[in-house]
Amino acid sequence: MIENWNASFEHVIKSEGGYVNDPADPGGETNLGVTKAAWAEYLGRAVEHGEMHELTKEIVEPFYKANYWDKCQCDSLPAGLDYAVFDFAVNAGIKRSAKFLQQAVGVPSDGAIGHGTVAAAQEVNPQEAIAAFSQAKKDFYNGLAEKNPSQHKFLHGWLSRVDQVEQTATAMA
């Protein structure tokens, strides 16, 4: 729901945190959850030295709206489910978030949120869909840590975020 954009954005920014450049993180240099590669693509040019440090939430808000919220059709999803889908798209990719949404609402998971997915999302109990979506996220992160031992150090944070997002999304619903 469009009414949830501001609150959802604030929650995501809080979860994403500030500047990091962890060599074990495949995202590389990141600020406010925006990777250097994604920022360069959004700008249509190379990112200058030090530019990532200068990002503010006001600067990155249109990036998040266009690249995640809008692409996931969050304006058309039920309250709470919109935030959960948006947050996971930011953290794990739009296509993966779309597939997990589709599984949670019982439609074929092709990774593209269209009219069928939106219609199904509007028909299900949003709290049940949020719970199913959250469980799929937990399974994904546990599997990722199992397959990739270098990612295991992030598992606790990922799972904590899933729990926090699920609680907030359920309250929104």
C-alpha positions in Angstrom: 0.0 0.0 0.0 1.3 3.4 -0.9 0.4 4.5 2.6 3.1 2.2 4.0 6.0 3.5 1.8 7.4 6.0 4.4 7.2 3.6 7.3 8.6 0.7 5.3 11.5 2.8 4.0 12.3 4.0 7.5 12.3 0.4 8.8 14.6 -0.8 5.9 17.0 2.1 6.4 17.2 1.3 10.1 17.9 -2.4 9.3 20.5 -1.6 6.6 22.6 0.6 8.8 25.5 2.8 7.7 28.7 2.5 5.8 30.4 -0.9 5.6 33.1 -2.5 3.5 33.4 -6.0 4.8 35.6 -8.2 2.5 33.4 -11.2 3.3 30.3 -9.5 2.1 29.8 -10.1 -1.6 28.0 -6.8 -1.8 31.3 -5.0 -1.2 31.3 -1.3 -0.3 27.8 -0.4 1.0 26.1 2.6 2.7 22.5 2.6 3.9 22.1 -0.8 2.3 23.1 0.5 -1.2 26.0 -1.3 -2.8 28.5 0.6 -4.8 27.6 -1.4 -7.9 23.9 -0.7 -7.5 24.5 3.0 -6.9 26.7 3.2 -10.1 24.0 1.5 -12.1 21.3 3.8 -10.7 23.4 6.9 -11.5 24.5 5.6 -14.9 28.1 6.3 -14.2 31.1 5.2 -12.0 30.9 6.1 -8.4 33.7 8.5 -7.4 36.1 7.8 -4.5 34.4 8.7 -1.2 31.0 9.2 -2.7 29.5 6.1 -0.9 30.4 7.7 2.4 28.4 10.8 1.5 25.0 9.0 1.0 22.1 10.1 3.2 18.7 8.5 3.5 17.2 11.5 1.6 19.6 10.9 -1.3 18.9 7.1 -1.4 15.1 7.2 -0.9 14.3 7.6 -4.6 16.7 4.7 -5.4 14.8 2.4 -3.0 11.4 3.5 -4.2 12.2 3.0 -7.9 14.4 -0.1 -7.6 12.6 -2.1 -5.0 9.2 -0.8 -3.8 7.8 0.0 -7.3 9.4 -3.1 -9.0 7.8 -5.3 -6.4 4.3 -3.7 -6.9 4.2 -2.9 -3.2 1.6 -0.1 -3.7 -0.8 -2.9 -4.6 0.1 -5.4 -1.9 -1.8 -5.6 1.5 -0.4 -3.7 4.4 2.4 -5.6 6.1 3.0 -7.9 3.2 4.2 -4.9 1.2 6.9 -4.1 3.8 8.0 -7.7 4.1 8.3 -8.1 0.3 10.2 -4.8 0.0 12.6 -5.5 2.8 13.5 -8.9 1.4 13.9 -7.5 -2.1 16.4 -5.1 -0.7 18.3 -7.8 1.2 18.1 -10.7 -1.3 16.9 -9.5 -4.6 13.6 -8.6 -6.3 13.2 -11.9 -8.1 13.8 -14.0 -5.0 11.4 -11.8 -3.0 8.8 -12.2 -5.7 9.1 -16.0 -5.8 8.8 -16.2 -2.0 5.7 -14.0 -2.2 4.2 -16.1 -4.9 4.8 -19.3 -2.9 3.2 -17.6 0.2 0.1 -16.7 -1.7 -0.2 -19.9 -3.7 0.5 -18.9 -7.3 3.2 -20.2 -9.6 6.5 -18.7 -8.7 8.0 -17.2 -11.8 9.8 -14.3 -10.0 7.7 -11.6 -11.6 4.9 -9.9 -9.6 2.0 -9.3 -11.9 -1.8 -9.1 -11.8 -2.2 -12.7 -10.8 0.2 -12.4 -7.9 -1.3 -9.1 -6.7 -4.8 -10.6 -6.9 -3.8 -13.7 -4.9 -2.1 -11.5 -2.3 -5.2 -9.4 -1.9 -7.3 -12.6 -1.3 -5.2 -14.4 1.4 -5.0 -13.7 5.1 -2.0 -11.3 5.2 -0.8 -12.5 8.5 -0.6 -16.1 7.3 1.1 -14.9 4.1 3.6 -13.0 6.2 4.3 -16.0 8.3 4.8 -18.3 5.3 7.0 -15.7 3.6 9.1 -15.3 6.7 9.6 -19.1 7.1 10.8 -19.2 3.4 13.3 -16.5 4.2 14.6 -18.4 7.3 15.0 -21.5 5.2 16.8 -19.5 2.5 19.3 -17.9 4.9 20.0 -21.2 6.7 20.7 -22.9 3.4 22.9 -20.0 2.3 25.0 -20.3 5.5 25.2 -24.1 5.1 26.4 -23.9 1.4 28.7 -21.0 2.0 30.7 -21.2 5.3 32.1 -17.7 4.8 28.5 -16.4 5.0 27.8 -18.1 8.3 28.9 -15.1 10.3 26.0 -13.2 8.9 23.3 -15.8 9.8 22.4 -14.5 13.2 21.8 -11.0 11.9 19.8 -12.3 8.9 17.6 -14.4 11.2 17.1 -11.5 13.7 16.1 -9.3 10.8 13.6 -11.9 9.6 12.0 -12.0 13.1 11.9 -8.2 13.4 10.4 -7.7 9.9 7.8 -10.4 10.6 6.8 -8.8 13.8 6.6 -5.3 12.3 4.8 -6.6 9.1 2.3 -8.5 11.2 1.5 -5.4 13.3 1.1 -3.4 10.0 -1.4 -6.0 8.7 
